[in-house]
């Protein structure tokens, strides 16, 4: 179980690092844009991202039999 968890964390870091590696100038622009946003917008986007992530995990654990 720990091996699986570490594998998932590693993959998240790879995916998160891709935009910074491939497009550093665009990421700087995006970070400036994010800093200008209201906290409530960032909370909404973060909450929606977590819900979508949970849905993906749920569907993945079910074997995508519902699609």
Residue pairs with C-beta under 8 A, 6 or more apart in sequence:
19 26
19 27
20 27
34 42
59 66
59 67
